[in-house]
């Protein structure tokens, strides 16, 4: 059974240090992540600083107070008294919106993107690392070839094309695509939204 969520009481006015770390008594990170819970309008002075820092925040709006004007997707509000499950759901949604949007290749050769991951072989990981160095920008064939094969080692004429073809299949389940920029090189990008429904399980053939 999910333990009940205790909502914080409106605190006394205080200032947030320039470092971005809350002063004693300021709302802290929730168990769901760095989503701040603020009371509106009592903590409106803190809200401006959290907005400037890009910190996701959930506003608990007093029963008779006019609702705030949310300025971006990292902000939401709910009227008090609020059901704890509704508060948790909104926190989870904010945390999801704040998650990193770019693919990340870890030191184990595992590529992470959109809450999914796929392990890559050494050659695949090297190619992804080269494409990630200029994510959503063109990387020339010459640059990729130099990174993939040491000086003095002459790959087959179509070796790069074959490796790109195989890697495309590996990345498709993540919603990533390697685009060919004719006459220039390759670009790592996300699939159009209409194609994401056709993804297979990560690592599948």
Secondary structure by P-SEA (a helix, b strand, c coil): cccbbbbbccccbbbbccccccccccccccccccbbbbccccaaaaaaaaaaacccccccccccccccccccccbbbbcccccaaaaaaaaaaaaaaacccbbbbccccccccccbbbbbcaaaaaaaaaaaacccccccaaaaaaaacccccccccaaaaaaaaaaaaaaccccbbbbbccccbbbbbbccccccccccccccc
